[in-house]
Amino acid sequence: MYKAPINDLNFVINKIIDLKEINKLQGFEEISDDLISQVLVEAGKISNILAESNYEGDHISSKRNEDGSVTTPPGFKESYKALGEGGWTSLEAKEEFGGQQMPTIISAAVNEMWHSANMSLALCHLLTQGLIYALQKSASKVQQDLFIPPLVEGRWTGTMNLTEPQAGTDLASIKTKAVKEGDHYRISGQKIYITYGEHDMSENIIHLVLARTPDAPEGVKGISVFIVPKFNLSEDGKLKEQNDVTCLSIEKKLGVKGSPTAVLQFGEKNGAIGYLVGEENQGLQIMFEMMNHARFAVGVQGLSISERAFQQAVQYANDRVQGIPIEKSKGDPIIHHPDVLRMLAVMKSEIEAMRALSIYGGFSMDMANLTEADKEFWTERSSLLVPIIKGWLTERSLEITSQAIQVHGGMGFIEETGVAQHFRDARILPIYEGTTAIQANDLVFRKTIRDQGKSVNLLFAEMLKELENYKNSENKIVNKSAVTMMEAVSISKETVDHLIASSNDQKKSAVSGVNYLMLMGYLCGGWMMSRSASKAAQEIANANKSNDFLEAKLVSSDIFMTHLLPKIKSLAESIVKGDESILAMKPEWLNQ
Amino acid sequence: MYKAPINDLNFVINKIIDLKEINKLQGFEEISDDLISQVLVEAGKISNILAESNYEGDHISSKRNEDGSVTTPPGFKESYKALGEGGWTSLEAKEEFGGQQMPTIISAAVNEMWHSANMSLALCHLLTQGLIYALQKSASKVQQDLFIPPLVEGRWTGTMNLTEPQAGTDLASIKTKAVKEGDHYRISGQKIYITYGEHDMSENIIHLVLARTPDAPEGVKGISVFIVPKFNLSEDGKLKEQNDVTCLSIEKKLGVKGSPTAVLQFGEKNGAIGYLVGEENQGLQIMFEMMNHARFAVGVQGLSISERAFQQAVQYANDRVQGIPIEKSKGDPIIHHPDVLRMLAVMKSEIEAMRALSIYGGFSMDMANLTEADKEFWTERSSLLVPIIKGWLTERSLEITSQAIQVHGGMGFIEETGVAQHFRDARILPIYEGTTAIQANDLVFRKTIRDQGKSVNLLFAEMLKELENYKNSENKIVNKSAVTMMEAVSISKETVDHLIASSNDQKKSAVSGVNYLMLMGYLCGGWMMSRSASKAAQEIANANKSNDFLEAKLVSSDIFMTHLLPKIKSLAESIVKGDESILAMKPEWLNQ
């Protein structure tokens, strides 16, 4: 059973970010804590419906039929319909297209729940929201009016068609062709790894396809973006005949088995009809604009799958009796064994840091989108945070889902228990939407070295200023955490100095990128947890009484400082002292 | 394709341990480097046969038929037969039972290959060797003569029957009954997680079963061990009717799917006929005696699966072209991308440390078994090392197999690629034969606190003495690694001091156990790598010329010091500062 973490989400939204700043943004004037709390409660209810088909979806999986159609697992169709009918597919879209135009802080919170409940199913929602976002940004008014409303209503769904067999991370190698024909193009080529590329959950599927026109320049400068519907449309939006797109096969994957990952063939006959988005050869630019959105969403998935695995481990540890824990009695469950408690407590602490960072990241994106006064600041801040959120949250979800298995002992290895599914599902997260190395390259080259550390040093300065206040707190955990964090900021600063000083050798920067990304993840997580501790202590002092939630938050922060933040020290040492040793390893020596 | 790491095994056996010490042991006088090298080459050939059925074994899996029999995957039966016919099932056993009585340093090296090639299949060998070991130690002469030779010949196989639904880690709760009837007992009860509990690869299966006689004392003091054959035997060893043992089901597991994990029902009719090993109520003692052997073997599996995943990742990185690596040309494979190189180089370094530590561990067991002069020293040393080898090698195999997927990008998530299998297979290793927490309890309580750190401080002193020599090396990598290692020893010593000082609170020790185990793993791994570097440098100096293998060994050591050893710092901080924060987390707070 999944239980939406509504208390913690409310805490983060009310205490970690400043809701008053959100209210200053156009369209968000009415976003109150009460409204948010209501939305979270309602979303929590729907998430239980989604959760019902999660286990079965993994075991039955999506299947391709002989006619090329794809049947999704039992319950998926109904769940996606419930999302649409409840208005959840319209949360993010603009009002003019029938959307509710809610800020990212809310959609991130709600999306966390969908992906915890059923990541395979929620992937369809993630892709569709990404498409809506892209069309809102870059499509023509006619295209927007035709395609967006049915997506917002949940009647249609969307896909992203980037990857080809020879073109994964490297989009420059894309070969899919687009030939102009009147007001449209004819698209032909093969795309792989297309999530929900074919399925039975919606009336139509709108593919966003990267392709190349015959006279396009080589490489990434010659990529264009096209809308390719599964069913062609009359001018008034009615569905006509099927377009020339075929699902050749569905991949047999390690995880997210409920979600169909298709190989799509465009143009087996005359070429699929496609509509150019924006101008020719502007494809990469358009994709980049939606990349922050998509990468952030995948980062949230890392949080989601961690939370789900954690909840399952806690439940098991409360139920399972095995051995007599130290200072306990016969019949006491394994949660009282100190090492089981350690695993769960560290998981909880890290998940809370992830959640706070994801909502803060959403806040920075809302600010970047809509503020006028500090637009540059918030644009830089959100650009800095997105690769950290994508990389750190997804990498850490591997460890957390693995620990959830460990808590189960032998039972964790048996598929019937269900916890192994989360471990398998999580494994895609540090790969798709840009591998961790790609996030790290973005962080180290574009977000750190390019501005000579300005943006990241601004973040460090903000942290230090805030930590100075916490140092004076009367609460021991708060001031101890401030001291620990200040040391961590100082180590991080030295690391950034090293990265910039040695940036004349790009290979060194690239070697250190992933370690730097992880270091920044722990640092930002620690920042969020020291802020959490301070707010919890304040609330206890103000109310002059405590409660379990706030006490637990203080302990959780203390655990972050002693069990997770220290990892910064080893990462910093690897960065500062370890780049040359890696580059000294000749690739051919690896074959011995 | 799997390629046995014969060069590195030869290096470790010839340079890291002292073969002359092995030659002083009774029965091992003739063990020469030439002999070992020959054995390794021959084993390498057989490992290729085993490797052929590994992928198919994962996909087809073992299956239970309606009559309760179990069909193993195609090729498994033939492979196990090849092991027997090649004499590989007789490597470890004593000569009097038809064995070759080889030292553990050789069996460990060979077992590494079997488990790299096909872990699911090799598990049958692992269990059978464990049974032979147990019977040699504890069974009567009559039992030994009857049961051991067919196991040694590979015609029969063995199992360990410990776990019951309510009794996993906690053997005190075992309920299976054994009632005396003439010269044998009647066994009844259910056992779960029985690896190769039923299969079609051998003529007979010999189960070693923990059970309780009617008047046995409660808890672990009332456990006895019984031999229960699948087919009963006449006095001259001929197979008779089937015993009262039934395979009720086969588990659907996350990994090692080729290996059948059975639920066995003993005594559905009149009770299975079983023969007492040793005395009544001595069962736990007998199991403990074979535990070092079994845990060490599982540690080696951690090395094996890491090596296999690494080789696959290296091959993929050499073949796959994607993007143009920094300072490289179009068409150069991804192995030239600095982050891919980093992942692979760090994997290589850690695997070499694992291999050296496993062979050194085998050496310490050989010495403990057979030396007369330093028996106490080597007994303590091997007892100290076994939980470290079991815990560290298996925990780290999770990370290494995960990184192997990451190197593959999206392809790693597709089951057809085969690399995901290693990630799934590895996940059982930190669980069975005692979870990492159980290893950590053993290490912190029995091997560290009980003797007030004497044994571990002896190890530290030996390291420091050796490192003093390396500090004077003319080779920069060797002396740098010595300095880094000396700091690490000093941090580790402080950590042990803390553990002993705070040991009056057992819960604190238990909280820190796993972190301490991991710290000791990195430290011992670092010790092995600094020794490796020194030996490589010596060999280069002696021969006055170098080669790729030795150069790579130096770089590999440098990588260990800069990318793996630094983890000691964060672990030490968690141990010294983090025990109280965990214990402050109330179990009920985890439910929020």
HADDOCK unambig.tbl for C-alpha pairs under 7 A between the chains (distance, minus, plus):
assign (segid A and resid 169 and name CA) (segid B and resid 322 and name CA) 6.93 0.50 0.50
assign (segid A and resid 170 and name CA) (segid B and resid 322 and name CA) 5.79 0.50 0.50
assign (segid A and resid 170 and name CA) (segid B and resid 323 and name CA) 5.00 0.50 0.50
assign (segid A and resid 251 and name CA) (segid B and resid 414 and name CA) 6.68 0.50 0.50
assign (segid A and resid 252 and name CA) (segid B and resid 414 and name CA) 5.99 0.50 0.50
assign (segid A and resid 252 and name CA) (segid B and resid 415 and name CA) 5.92 0.50 0.50
assign (segid A and resid 253 and name CA) (segid B and resid 413 and name CA) 5.73 0.50 0.50
assign (segid A and resid 253 and name CA) (segid B and resid 414 and name CA) 4.51 0.50 0.50
assign (segid A and resid 253 and name CA) (segid B and resid 415 and name CA) 5.29 0.50 0.50
assign (segid A and resid 254 and name CA) (segid B and resid 413 and name CA) 5.45 0.50 0.50
assign (segid A and resid 254 and name CA) (segid B and resid 414 and name CA) 6.14 0.50 0.50
assign (segid A and resid 254 and name CA) (segid B and resid 415 and name CA) 5.83 0.50 0.50
assign (segid A and resid 254 and name CA) (segid B and resid 420 and name CA) 6.66 0.50 0.50
assign (segid A and resid 314 and name CA) (segid B and resid 590 and name CA) 6.81 0.50 0.50
assign (segid A and resid 322 and name CA) (segid B and resid 167 and name CA) 7.00 0.50 0.50
assign (segid A and resid 322 and name CA) (segid B and resid 169 and name CA) 6.95 0.50 0.50
assign (segid A and resid 322 and name CA) (segid B and resid 170 and name CA) 5.81 0.50 0.50
assign (segid A and resid 323 and name CA) (segid B and resid 170 and name CA) 4.99 0.50 0.50
assign (segid A and resid 326 and name CA) (segid B and resid 507 and name CA) 6.61 0.50 0.50
assign (segid A and resid 335 and name CA) (segid B and resid 587 and name CA) 6.54 0.50 0.50
assign (segid A and resid 338 and name CA) (segid B and resid 507 and name CA) 6.01 0.50 0.50
assign (segid A and resid 338 and name CA) (segid B and resid 510 and name CA) 5.77 0.50 0.50
assign (segid A and resid 338 and name CA) (segid B and resid 511 and name CA) 5.08 0.50 0.50
assign (segid A and resid 339 and name CA) (segid B and resid 437 and name CA) 6.54 0.50 0.50
assign (segid A and resid 339 and name CA) (segid B and resid 510 and name CA) 6.19 0.50 0.50
assign (segid A and resid 339 and name CA) (segid B and resid 511 and name CA) 5.08 0.50 0.50
assign (segid A and resid 342 and name CA) (segid B and resid 511 and name CA) 6.25 0.50 0.50
assign (segid A and resid 342 and name CA) (segid B and resid 582 and name CA) 5.74 0.50 0.50
assign (segid A and resid 345 and name CA) (segid B and resid 582 and name CA) 6.54 0.50 0.50
assign (segid A and resid 345 and name CA) (segid B and resid 585 and name CA) 6.76 0.50 0.50
assign (segid A and resid 406 and name CA) (segid B and resid 431 and name CA) 6.85 0.50 0.50
assign (segid A and resid 409 and name CA) (segid B and resid 431 and name CA) 5.77 0.50 0.50
assign (segid A and resid 410 and name CA) (segid B and resid 431 and name CA) 6.23 0.50 0.50
assign (segid A and resid 410 and name CA) (segid B and resid 432 and name CA) 6.89 0.50 0.50
assign (segid A and resid 413 and name CA) (segid B and resid 253 and name CA) 5.73 0.50 0.50
assign (segid A and resid 413 and name CA) (segid B and resid 254 and name CA) 5.44 0.50 0.50
assign (segid A and resid 413 and name CA) (segid B and resid 428 and name CA) 6.42 0.50 0.50
assign (segid A and resid 414 and name CA) (segid B and resid 251 and name CA) 6.66 0.50 0.50
assign (segid A and resid 414 and name CA) (segid B and resid 252 and name CA) 5.98 0.50 0.50
assign (segid A and resid 414 and name CA) (segid B and resid 253 and name CA) 4.50 0.50 0.50
assign (segid A and resid 414 and name CA) (segid B and resid 254 and name CA) 6.15 0.50 0.50
assign (segid A and resid 415 and name CA) (segid B and resid 252 and name CA) 5.92 0.50 0.50
assign (segid A and resid 415 and name CA) (segid B and resid 253 and name CA) 5.27 0.50 0.50
assign (segid A and resid 415 and name CA) (segid B and resid 254 and name CA) 5.84 0.50 0.50
assign (segid A and resid 420 and name CA) (segid B and resid 254 and name CA) 6.66 0.50 0.50
assign (segid A and resid 428 and name CA) (segid B and resid 413 and name CA) 6.40 0.50 0.50
assign (segid A and resid 431 and name CA) (segid B and resid 406 and name CA) 6.87 0.50 0.50
assign (segid A and resid 431 and name CA) (segid B and resid 409 and name CA) 5.76 0.50 0.50
assign (segid A and resid 431 and name CA) (segid B and resid 410 and name CA) 6.24 0.50 0.50
assign (segid A and resid 432 and name CA) (segid B and resid 410 and name CA) 6.91 0.50 0.50
assign (segid A and resid 437 and name CA) (segid B and resid 339 and name CA) 6.53 0.50 0.50
assign (segid A and resid 507 and name CA) (segid B and resid 326 and name CA) 6.62 0.50 0.50
assign (segid A and resid 507 and name CA) (segid B and resid 338 and name CA) 6.04 0.50 0.50
assign (segid A and resid 510 and name CA) (segid B and resid 338 and name CA) 5.78 0.50 0.50
assign (segid A and resid 510 and name CA) (segid B and resid 339 and name CA) 6.18 0.50 0.50
assign (segid A and resid 511 and name CA) (segid B and resid 338 and name CA) 5.08 0.50 0.50
assign (segid A and resid 511 and name CA) (segid B and resid 339 and name CA) 5.09 0.50 0.50
assign (segid A and resid 511 and name CA) (segid B and resid 342 and name CA) 6.24 0.50 0.50
assign (segid A and resid 548 and name CA) (segid B and resid 589 and name CA) 6.86 0.50 0.50
assign (segid A and resid 552 and name CA) (segid B and resid 585 and name CA) 6.68 0.50 0.50
assign (segid A and resid 552 and name CA) (segid B and resid 589 and name CA) 6.29 0.50 0.50
assign (segid A and resid 555 and name CA) (segid B and resid 581 and name CA) 6.32 0.50 0.50
assign (segid A and resid 555 and name CA) (segid B and resid 584 and name CA) 6.56 0.50 0.50
assign (segid A and resid 555 and name CA) (segid B and resid 585 and name CA) 6.21 0.50 0.50
assign (segid A and resid 558 and name CA) (segid B and resid 581 and name CA) 6.06 0.50 0.50
assign (segid A and resid 559 and name CA) (segid B and resid 578 and name CA) 6.91 0.50 0.50
assign (segid A and resid 559 and name CA) (segid B and resid 581 and name CA) 5.51 0.50 0.50
assign (segid A and resid 559 and name CA) (segid B and resid 582 and name CA) 6.49 0.50 0.50
assign (segid A and resid 562 and name CA) (segid B and resid 573 and name CA) 6.89 0.50 0.50
assign (segid A and resid 562 and name CA) (segid B and resid 574 and name CA) 5.22 0.50 0.50
assign (segid A and resid 562 and name CA) (segid B and resid 577 and name CA) 6.18 0.50 0.50
assign (segid A and resid 562 and name CA) (segid B and resid 578 and name CA) 4.97 0.50 0.50
assign (segid A and resid 563 and name CA) (segid B and resid 574 and name CA) 5.09 0.50 0.50
assign (segid A and resid 563 and name CA) (segid B and resid 578 and name CA) 6.39 0.50 0.50
assign (segid A and resid 566 and name CA) (segid B and resid 570 and name CA) 4.70 0.50 0.50
assign (segid A and resid 566 and name CA) (segid B and resid 573 and name CA) 6.65 0.50 0.50
assign (segid A and resid 567 and name CA) (segid B and resid 570 and name CA) 5.09 0.50 0.50
assign (segid A and resid 569 and name CA) (segid B and resid 569 and name CA) 6.89 0.50 0.50
assign (segid A and resid 569 and name CA) (segid B and resid 570 and name CA) 6.35 0.50 0.50
assign (segid A and resid 570 and name CA) (segid B and resid 566 and name CA) 4.70 0.50 0.50
assign (segid A and resid 570 and name CA) (segid B and resid 567 and name CA) 5.09 0.50 0.50
assign (segid A and resid 570 and name CA) (segid B and resid 569 and name CA) 6.35 0.50 0.50
assign (segid A and resid 570 and name CA) (segid B and resid 570 and name CA) 6.29 0.50 0.50
assign (segid A and resid 573 and name CA) (segid B and resid 562 and name CA) 6.89 0.50 0.50
assign (segid A and resid 573 and name CA) (segid B and resid 566 and name CA) 6.66 0.50 0.50
assign (segid A and resid 574 and name CA) (segid B and resid 562 and name CA) 5.22 0.50 0.50
assign (segid A and resid 574 and name CA) (segid B and resid 563 and name CA) 5.10 0.50 0.50
assign (segid A and resid 577 and name CA) (segid B and resid 562 and name CA) 6.17 0.50 0.50
assign (segid A and resid 578 and name CA) (segid B and resid 559 and name CA) 6.92 0.50 0.50
assign (segid A and resid 578 and name CA) (segid B and resid 562 and name CA) 4.95 0.50 0.50
assign (segid A and resid 578 and name CA) (segid B and resid 563 and name CA) 6.39 0.50 0.50
assign (segid A and resid 581 and name CA) (segid B and resid 555 and name CA) 6.33 0.50 0.50
assign (segid A and resid 581 and name CA) (segid B and resid 558 and name CA) 6.06 0.50 0.50
assign (segid A and resid 581 and name CA) (segid B and resid 559 and name CA) 5.52 0.50 0.50
assign (segid A and resid 582 and name CA) (segid B and resid 342 and name CA) 5.74 0.50 0.50
assign (segid A and resid 582 and name CA) (segid B and resid 345 and name CA) 6.54 0.50 0.50
assign (segid A and resid 582 and name CA) (segid B and resid 559 and name CA) 6.48 0.50 0.50
assign (segid A and resid 584 and name CA) (segid B and resid 555 and name CA) 6.57 0.50 0.50
assign (segid A and resid 585 and name CA) (segid B and resid 345 and name CA) 6.76 0.50 0.50
assign (segid A and resid 585 and name CA) (segid B and resid 552 and name CA) 6.68 0.50 0.50
assign (segid A and resid 585 and name CA) (segid B and resid 555 and name CA) 6.19 0.50 0.50
assign (segid A and resid 587 and name CA) (segid B and resid 335 and name CA) 6.54 0.50 0.50
assign (segid A and resid 589 and name CA) (segid B and resid 548 and name CA) 6.81 0.50 0.50
assign (segid A and resid 589 and name CA) (segid B and resid 552 and name CA) 6.29 0.50 0.50
assign (segid A and resid 590 and name CA) (segid B and resid 314 and name CA) 6.83 0.50 0.50
